[in-house]
Amino acid sequence: AAITASSTSSAFQTPLRLPVASTRSLSPRIGKNTAAPSWQQPTYHHAKSLSPLQMSDAAAAAVEPDGGVSGTGTASIPNEIFNLVKSLVGAGVLSLPAGIAAFGNAPSAILPATLLISIIGGFSAYGFSLIGRVCSYTGGQSYRDAWSKSVGDSTSWIPAVTCTFLTCFAVLSYSMILADTTRALLMTAGVEATRNVALLGITVTTLLPLCLLKNLSSLAPFSLLGIVGMLGTTIAMAIRYLGGAYKLGVPTAGKYVADVAANYQPKFGDLGASAALSPNVFILISMLSTAYMAHFNAPKFFIELKDNTIKRYNTVVGTSFGISILLFALVGCLGFLTFGSASSGLILNNYSGKDALMSLSRIAVGVSIIFSFPLVFSGAREGWLDLLNIPMEKRTDSLSIKTTLAILSCVTLLATQLTELAFIMSFAGATLGNALIYVYPALMFRSTVKKMGEKASKGLKREVPITMLAAVLGIVMGGIGAKMSFGLL
């Protein structure tokens, strides 16, 4: 997700480490040595009026034997929606006001920003849906397994490497957020500390012991704090904006403006909606690719859904991304409307340390990240061990400790040198996020339809160029976004 605890379920994980209801294939597998099933031909009516998810419903009807692929999942639709929203809405959303400030400094900039948040959210939902459909058609159990069964096993290391690095970026982002949040809370308590001292303190006393835990299951319930903290922060931001607590004014300014550092005080200009035509808008687009990132968990959500037909799965996807779009738009717009072009890469940095309400938000976000950190870190550690081809029987406690110390040391060192969270969000989204959301799902879907041969419906064949167009757009947006993100440093 956004940067969330869901990152621990790495895309390349084997079924042994992916919490699925069953490891058996959910549908007839398509491979070099397996004949394709007798795919039915769908009937399309008024295809031009269908949304992407509705089109996938119609196309999926052609390949779901007896009305749908029946798995052994037990999760209800409401339960899946809650968990997916929890995966999507993480601390990374707090960088979105800076994404809007990257191209505009007038209030009207929120209009194209809201439109982009909705469009990118829609495309991200479609990519999430594609991955589930590929799993339905091929029996894939994880992101890497879906790639192996569609594109080919020899290149399955590509999504594995991508997911490992993306998880490492998530860990780095968490460290950066904790550095700023811990320092701000210490200053609120009257304790003077530099950002690096605050980060080293929280890392040595809290993060390291948690990352060394052998069993992380006891931390899973605390992931609920993430969505609770973000909802509370959104409400707090709305209260402060509507109440004018940070409004610049003559003769009377907002209650907390004087307590905010000069570089974080509200600043507005005349670059409004039309500024969205600037190349800097790709910074926001790239950030959104990170914010909406939960796609490595798409197979897990499909497998665990009870009566997992594509239509039911798309209901989960559409509703979850719709809720997330609303929350992303609220946080992005509220933060930008309050601070304008001065919006920090971590919007909580803009609020006064004497603001008790926002201090509560800092505490909520900080606590949720502390308990989520080891879950995400575990995914990064296991990812590196997988890429190094270290077998499970050789993953001793000693090796785990050494790997933990090495990765955590590197992450902490980078976090002391990098202070702009918006850069991490933008660069990671432009490179790794775009690949996982747009490019890889399109390639897997194309290969799956190709392996169906003549049994593939006309609808599925017509959909392939659409997915490939999305892949090309993802590559173009990623290239421009990666270049523009360096301007944030």
Solvent accessible surface area in square Angstrom, and as a share of the most:
residue,aa,sasa,rsa
1,A,3,0.02
2,A,0,0.00
3,I,7,0.04
4,T,9,0.05
5,A,17,0.13
6,S,20,0.13
7,S,5,0.03
8,T,30,0.17
9,S,13,0.09
10,S,2,0.01
11,A,1,0.01
12,F,6,0.03
13,Q,14,0.06
14,T,61,0.36
15,P,48,0.30
16,L,163,0.81
17,R,55,0.20
18,L,8,0.04
19,P,74,0.47
20,V,29,0.17
21,A,56,0.44
22,S,27,0.17
23,T,83,0.48
24,R,118,0.43
25,S,30,0.19
26,L,11,0.05
27,S,14,0.09
28,P,58,0.36
29,R,96,0.35
30,I,8,0.04
31,G,30,0.29
32,K,199,0.84
33,N,155,0.79
34,T,67,0.39
35,A,92,0.71
36,A,29,0.23
37,P,26,0.16
38,S,97,0.62
39,W,17,0.06
40,Q,100,0.45
41,Q,110,0.49
42,P,28,0.18
43,T,101,0.58
44,Y,50,0.19
45,H,128,0.57
46,H,154,0.69
47,A,35,0.28
48,K,207,0.88
49,S,88,0.57
50,L,51,0.25
51,S,48,0.31
52,P,71,0.45
53,L,32,0.16
54,Q,91,0.40
55,M,47,0.21
56,S,0,0.00
57,D,38,0.20
58,A,26,0.20
59,A,1,0.01
60,A,1,0.01
61,A,60,0.47
62,A,1,0.01
63,V,4,0.03
64,E,12,0.05
65,P,53,0.33
66,D,144,0.75
67,G,64,0.61
68,G,14,0.13
69,V,7,0.04
70,S,77,0.49
71,G,15,0.15
72,T,65,0.38
73,G,7,0.07
74,T,119,0.69
75,A,18,0.14
76,S,51,0.33
77,I,35,0.18
78,P,95,0.60
79,N,72,0.37
80,E,3,0.01
81,I,25,0.13
82,F,92,0.38
83,N,44,0.23
84,L,0,0.00
85,V,11,0.07
86,K,46,0.20
87,S,9,0.06
88,L,0,0.00
89,V,3,0.02
90,G,6,0.06
91,A,8,0.06
92,G,0,0.00
93,V,0,0.00
94,L,0,0.00
95,S,0,0.00
96,L,0,0.00
97,P,0,0.00
98,A,10,0.08
99,G,0,0.00
100,I,0,0.00
101,A,19,0.15
102,A,23,0.18
103,F,8,0.03
104,G,2,0.01
105,N,32,0.16
106,A,12,0.09
107,P,70,0.44
108,S,49,0.31
109,A,0,0.00
110,I,35,0.18
111,L,116,0.58
112,P,21,0.13
113,A,0,0.00
114,T,49,0.29
115,L,108,0.54
116,L,32,0.16
117,I,0,0.00
118,S,45,0.29
119,I,75,0.38
120,I,6,0.03
121,G,0,0.00
122,G,37,0.35
123,F,86,0.36
124,S,0,0.00
125,A,6,0.04
126,Y,13,0.05
127,G,3,0.03
128,F,0,0.00
129,S,0,0.00
130,L,6,0.03
131,I,0,0.00
132,G,0,0.00
133,R,0,0.00
134,V,0,0.00
135,C,0,0.00
136,S,1,0.00
137,Y,2,0.01
138,T,1,0.00
139,G,0,0.00
140,G,0,0.00
141,Q,4,0.02
142,S,4,0.03
143,Y,0,0.00
144,R,71,0.26
145,D,31,0.16
146,A,0,0.00
147,W,7,0.02
148,S,24,0.15
149,K,39,0.17
150,S,1,0.01
151,V,53,0.31
152,G,19,0.18
153,D,106,0.55
154,S,96,0.62
155,T,47,0.27
156,S,3,0.02
157,W,136,0.48
158,I,55,0.28
159,P,0,0.00
160,A,0,0.00
161,V,46,0.27
162,T,10,0.06
163,C,1,0.00
164,T,0,0.00
165,F,85,0.36
166,L,11,0.05
167,T,4,0.02
168,C,25,0.15
169,F,43,0.18
170,A,9,0.07
171,V,1,0.00
172,L,9,0.05
173,S,1,0.01
174,Y,6,0.02
175,S,1,0.01
176,M,2,0.01
177,I,1,0.00
178,L,2,0.01
179,A,0,0.00
180,D,23,0.12
181,T,5,0.03
182,T,26,0.15
183,R,91,0.33
184,A,19,0.15
185,L,47,0.24
186,L,57,0.29
187,M,83,0.37
188,T,64,0.37
189,A,78,0.61
190,G,65,0.62
191,V,74,0.43
192,E,146,0.65
193,A,21,0.16
194,T,81,0.47
195,R,34,0.12
196,N,62,0.32
197,V,90,0.52
198,A,4,0.03
199,L,0,0.00
200,L,89,0.44
201,G,34,0.33
202,I,27,0.14
203,T,9,0.05
204,V,94,0.54
205,T,98,0.57
206,T,38,0.22
207,L,0,0.00
208,L,39,0.20
209,P,66,0.41
210,L,29,0.15
211,C,3,0.02
212,L,68,0.34
213,L,73,0.36
214,K,174,0.74
215,N,105,0.54
216,L,30,0.15
217,S,73,0.47
218,S,76,0.49
219,L,10,0.05
220,A,51,0.39
221,P,94,0.59
222,F,77,0.32
223,S,19,0.12
224,L,81,0.40
225,L,62,0.31
226,G,19,0.18
227,I,12,0.06
228,V,82,0.47
229,G,3,0.03
230,M,6,0.03
231,L,79,0.39
232,G,36,0.35
233,T,0,0.00
234,T,11,0.06
235,I,107,0.54
236,A,3,0.02
237,M,0,0.00
238,A,25,0.20
239,I,86,0.44
240,R,39,0.14
241,Y,79,0.30
242,L,142,0.70
243,G,63,0.61
244,G,22,0.21
245,A,11,0.09
246,Y,2,0.01
247,K,140,0.59
248,L,87,0.43
249,G,32,0.31
250,V,151,0.87
251,P,133,0.83
252,T,111,0.65
253,A,48,0.37
254,G,14,0.13
255,K,157,0.67
256,Y,23,0.09
257,V,9,0.05
258,A,94,0.73
259,D,62,0.32
260,V,12,0.07
261,A,57,0.44
262,A,92,0.71
263,N,108,0.55
264,Y,63,0.24
265,Q,50,0.22
266,P,7,0.04
267,K,134,0.57
268,F,85,0.35
269,G,39,0.37
270,D,130,0.67
271,L,93,0.46
272,G,8,0.08
273,A,41,0.32
274,S,88,0.57
275,A,13,0.10
276,A,22,0.17
277,L,164,0.81
278,S,35,0.22
279,P,78,0.49
280,N,51,0.26
281,V,13,0.07
282,F,43,0.18
283,I,6,0.03
284,L,0,0.00
285,I,12,0.06
286,S,0,0.00
287,M,0,0.00
288,L,0,0.00
289,S,0,0.00
290,T,8,0.05
291,A,0,0.00
292,Y,0,0.00
293,M,4,0.02
294,A,0,0.00
295,H,0,0.00
296,F,10,0.04
297,N,3,0.02
298,A,0,0.00
299,P,1,0.00
300,K,39,0.17
301,F,7,0.03
302,F,0,0.00
303,I,2,0.01
304,E,39,0.17
305,L,0,0.00
306,K,116,0.49
307,D,73,0.38
308,N,0,0.00
309,T,23,0.13
310,I,1,0.00
311,K,142,0.60
312,R,67,0.25
313,Y,0,0.00
314,N,7,0.03
315,T,60,0.35
316,V,0,0.00
317,V,0,0.00
318,G,29,0.28
319,T,56,0.33
320,S,0,0.00
321,F,3,0.01
322,G,37,0.36
323,I,71,0.36
324,S,0,0.00
325,I,34,0.17
326,L,107,0.53
327,L,19,0.10
328,F,0,0.00
329,A,13,0.10
330,L,75,0.37
331,V,2,0.01
332,G,0,0.00
333,C,17,0.10
334,L,21,0.10
335,G,0,0.00
336,F,0,0.00
337,L,37,0.18
338,T,10,0.06
339,F,0,0.00
340,G,0,0.00
341,S,41,0.27
342,A,14,0.11
343,S,12,0.08
344,S,13,0.08
345,G,5,0.04
346,L,3,0.02
347,I,0,0.00
348,L,2,0.01
349,N,33,0.17
350,N,0,0.00
351,Y,6,0.02
352,S,2,0.01
353,G,29,0.28
354,K,152,0.64
355,D,0,0.00
356,A,72,0.56
357,L,51,0.25
358,M,0,0.00
359,S,10,0.07
360,L,115,0.57
361,S,6,0.04
362,R,5,0.02
363,I,82,0.42
364,A,38,0.29
365,V,4,0.02
366,G,6,0.05
367,V,55,0.32
368,S,9,0.06
369,I,4,0.02
370,I,30,0.15
371,F,51,0.21
372,S,7,0.05
373,F,0,0.00
374,P,1,0.01
375,L,23,0.11
376,V,0,0.00
377,F,1,0.00
378,S,21,0.14
379,G,2,0.02
380,A,0,0.00
381,R,20,0.07
382,E,32,0.14
383,G,0,0.00
384,W,76,0.27
385,L,5,0.03
386,D,23,0.12
387,L,44,0.22
388,L,114,0.57
389,N,130,0.67
390,I,38,0.19
391,P,54,0.34
392,M,107,0.48
393,E,138,0.62
394,K,131,0.55
395,R,46,0.17
396,T,75,0.43
397,D,79,0.41
398,S,60,0.38
399,L,50,0.25
400,S,37,0.24
401,I,80,0.41
402,K,133,0.56
403,T,20,0.12
404,T,0,0.00
405,L,81,0.40
406,A,58,0.45
407,I,23,0.12
408,L,7,0.04
409,S,69,0.45
410,C,79,0.47
411,V,9,0.05
412,T,11,0.07
413,L,114,0.57
414,L,88,0.44
415,A,0,0.00
416,T,20,0.12
417,Q,128,0.57
418,L,42,0.21
419,T,87,0.51
420,E,52,0.23
421,L,5,0.03
422,A,1,0.00
423,F,17,0.07
424,I,3,0.01
425,M,1,0.00
426,S,0,0.00
427,F,50,0.21
428,A,2,0.01
429,G,0,0.00
430,A,4,0.03
431,T,52,0.30
432,L,30,0.15
433,G,0,0.00
434,N,4,0.02
435,A,17,0.13
436,L,0,0.00
437,I,1,0.01
438,Y,10,0.04
439,V,22,0.13
440,Y,22,0.08
441,P,0,0.00
442,A,1,0.00
443,L,46,0.23
444,M,0,0.00
445,F,0,0.00
446,R,107,0.39
447,S,19,0.12
448,T,1,0.00
449,V,8,0.05
450,K,162,0.69
451,K,72,0.30
452,M,4,0.02
453,G,38,0.37
454,E,161,0.72
455,K,94,0.40
456,A,4,0.03
457,S,0,0.00
458,K,154,0.65
459,G,6,0.06
460,L,0,0.00
461,K,99,0.42
462,R,129,0.47
463,E,3,0.01
464,V,23,0.13
465,P,83,0.52
466,I,79,0.40
467,T,1,0.00
468,M,45,0.20
469,L,107,0.53
470,A,12,0.09
471,A,4,0.03
472,V,81,0.46
473,L,78,0.39
474,G,0,0.00
475,I,108,0.55
476,V,76,0.44
477,M,31,0.14
478,G,6,0.06
479,G,47,0.45
480,I,61,0.31
481,G,0,0.00
482,A,16,0.13
483,K,155,0.66
484,M,45,0.20
485,S,0,0.00
486,F,106,0.44
487,G,67,0.64
488,L,44,0.22
489,L,119,0.59
